[in-house]
Amino acid sequence: MKNTPIGRARAAYLLAARVLDRHGVGHPLARALLDRADRAAQAAFKAGHHVHDIHASSPERTS
């Protein structure tokens, strides 16, 4: 799934969220990952996916 636009967007979003949780929004890495997540989400949207597709429950997060 990570080789699809929605998979890349979801992976970028989750990585950015982890770094934000650990370091905060002022950290340069967090800002760079947020930018990457934004670009990945834009690509997924252009490919026909919806915003809720990125934030939907993924198999990795279900318990």
N, C-alpha and C positions, 0 to 999 in steps of 0.2 A: 504493500500500500504506500510505502514511502516514496516510490518512484512515480506516483501520480501527483498532480498538482495539489489535490486535497490532502494527500498524505504528507507531502513536504510542508504544507501550511500548518497542519496539525503538529508535526514534529517541531517546527520552528516555534510555534506558539507555546508548546509544553516546555521546551528548553528555556525560552525567555522567561516564562513564569517561574521556573525553578531558580534561575539566576536572580530575578527580581526579589523573590522571597528571601534569598540568602544575603544579597548585597544591597538591595534598594535601588530605586530608580536613578539615583545620581551616579551610579557606577558606570564607567565607560563600556564595559562588556555588556551590561544590561541594556544600555542604549543601543549598542550595535546589534544585539540580538532582537530587540524590539523592531529595529529597522528591517532586519532580515525577515522577521515574522510578518511585518506589514507588506513587504514586497511579495512574499510567498502567498499571502492572502489575496493580494491583488491579482496574481497570476491564476489562482484557483477560481476567483470570481470571473475572470475573463474566459476561463475554460468552461464556465457554466455552472459552477458550484455556488451554493448559497452560504451566507455567513453561519447559519446554524449548523451546516455540515462540518465546519471546522471545530465548533464547540460541542458537538454532539458527543454522547458517551462513546468512548472507544473501548474495544475489547480489553486493552491493557488496564483500564481504570475501573472496570466493573468488578464487583466482589460478590 
